[in-house]
């Protein structure tokens, strides 16, 4: 969602940080702060880093640039799948090599 909001609002030109918030029915707001980084690779992908993890705030004070959370399940799912594929392609080790069995010695033996 953060990448979609950054592209939609042309935030990535400034390489600045921004807040995403959602009004809760009873407890105030849930908000997180994100920062934009442009990749050094030739394709210049936009990378979003989470500066402050989303947490509950009673009031939103002094939020420089903030945007209402916009949910799009299909777009968000596509982005998550793309990120997962990129991470698996960049992984050099077999992730299953580090997995140990639950029991060091089989309970059946």
C-alpha positions in Angstrom: 0.0 0.0 0.0 2.8 2.4 0.8 4.4 2.1 -2.6 1.0 2.6 -4.3 0.4 5.8 -2.2 3.9 7.1 -3.0 3.5 6.6 -6.7 -0.1 8.0 -6.8 0.9 11.2 -4.9 4.3 11.7 -6.6 6.1 11.5 -3.2 9.0 9.5 -4.7 10.5 12.5 -6.4 11.2 14.1 -3.0 12.6 10.9 -1.5 10.9 12.0 1.7 9.1 10.3 4.4 5.3 10.1 4.9 2.6 8.7 7.2 -0.2 6.3 6.4 -3.1 6.3 8.9 -6.4 4.7 9.4 -9.1 6.1 11.8 -10.3 3.5 14.2 -13.9 3.3 15.5 -13.0 3.5 19.2 -9.3 4.0 20.0 -8.1 6.9 17.8 -5.8 6.1 14.8 -3.4 3.5 13.7 -0.5 5.1 11.8 3.0 4.2 10.5 5.8 6.2 9.0 7.5 5.2 5.8 10.5 6.5 3.8 11.2 6.3 0.1 14.5 5.0 -1.3 15.3 4.6 -5.0 17.3 1.5 -5.9 20.8 2.0 -7.3 20.2 -0.8 -9.7 19.6 0.0 -13.4 15.8 -0.5 -13.2 15.5 2.2 -10.4 12.9 0.4 -8.4 11.1 2.3 -5.6 11.8 0.8 -2.2 9.8 1.7 0.8 11.3 1.4 4.3 9.2 1.3 7.4 10.6 4.0 9.8 8.0 3.7 12.5 6.0 0.5 12.7 2.2 1.1 12.7 0.9 1.6 16.2 -2.1 3.2 17.9 -2.2 7.0 18.5 -4.9 8.9 20.3 -4.4 11.9 18.1 -2.4 12.7 15.0 -0.2 15.6 15.7 2.4 17.3 13.4 2.2 14.8 10.6 4.1 16.5 7.8 2.7 14.5 5.0 0.0 11.9 5.8 -2.3 9.9 3.7 -5.4 7.9 4.5 -4.9 4.1 4.1 -6.4 2.9 0.8 -7.0 -0.8 0.6 -6.8 -2.6 -2.7 -6.6 -6.3 -2.1 -5.7 -7.3 -5.6 -3.0 -4.6 -6.0 -1.5 -5.3 -2.6 -1.5 -9.1 -3.2 0.3 -8.6 -6.5 2.9 -6.4 -4.8 3.4 -9.0 -2.0 3.8 -11.8 -4.6 6.4 -9.7 -6.6 8.4 -9.0 -3.4 8.3 -12.6 -2.4 9.5 -13.7 -5.9 12.3 -11.1 -5.9 13.5 -12.2 -2.4 13.4 -15.9 -3.4 15.5 -15.1 -6.6 18.0 -13.1 -4.6 18.4 -15.9 -2.0 21.7 -17.7 -2.5 21.2 -20.5 0.0 18.7 -23.2 0.2 16.4 -22.2 3.1 15.6 -25.8 4.0 19.2 -26.5 4.9 18.9 -24.7 8.1 15.7 -26.4 9.2 16.3 -29.0 12.0 13.9 -31.7 12.8 11.6 -31.2 15.8 13.1 -34.2 17.6 16.9 -34.8 17.4 16.2 -38.5 17.7 13.1 -39.9 16.2 10.5 -40.8 18.8 9.8 -44.0 16.9 13.3 -45.5 17.2 
